[in-house]
């Protein structure tokens, strides 16, 4: 069962505080893109923070979100090449 509202609530109440603990966090966003698609984006000052967030996210999804997601999460990482 896909439930973007419940997923967002869990992310906001449980995962956002975990993200705030990670050194180098610049920004974190959870987006309900519609049609059961949910996207999160995080920006870190360094690769170490990004890697720590991926580990924490994997644990969080396994423990709190798996039942609300239609498909397993896909992780992508990269370097910012343009910004405003």
Secondary structure in CASP SS format (residue, H / E / C, confidence):
PFRMAT SS
TARGET T0000
AUTHOR 0000-0000-0000
METHOD secondary structure of the structure
MODEL  1
X C 1.00
X C 1.00
X C 1.00
X H 1.00
X H 1.00
X H 1.00
X H 1.00
X H 1.00
X H 1.00
X H 1.00
X H 1.00
X H 1.00
X H 1.00
X H 1.00
X H 1.00
X H 1.00
X H 1.00
X H 1.00
X H 1.00
X H 1.00
X C 1.00
X C 1.00
X C 1.00
X C 1.00
X E 1.00
X E 1.00
X E 1.00
X E 1.00
X E 1.00
X E 1.00
X E 1.00
X E 1.00
X E 1.00
X E 1.00
X C 1.00
X C 1.00
X E 1.00
X E 1.00
X E 1.00
X E 1.00
X E 1.00
X E 1.00
X E 1.00
X E 1.00
X C 1.00
X C 1.00
X H 1.00
X H 1.00
X H 1.00
X H 1.00
X H 1.00
X H 1.00
X H 1.00
X H 1.00
X H 1.00
X H 1.00
X H 1.00
X H 1.00
X H 1.00
X H 1.00
X H 1.00
X H 1.00
X H 1.00
X H 1.00
X H 1.00
X H 1.00
X H 1.00
X H 1.00
X C 1.00
X C 1.00
X C 1.00
X C 1.00
X C 1.00
X C 1.00
X C 1.00
X C 1.00
X C 1.00
X C 1.00
X C 1.00
X C 1.00
X C 1.00
X C 1.00
X C 1.00
X C 1.00
END
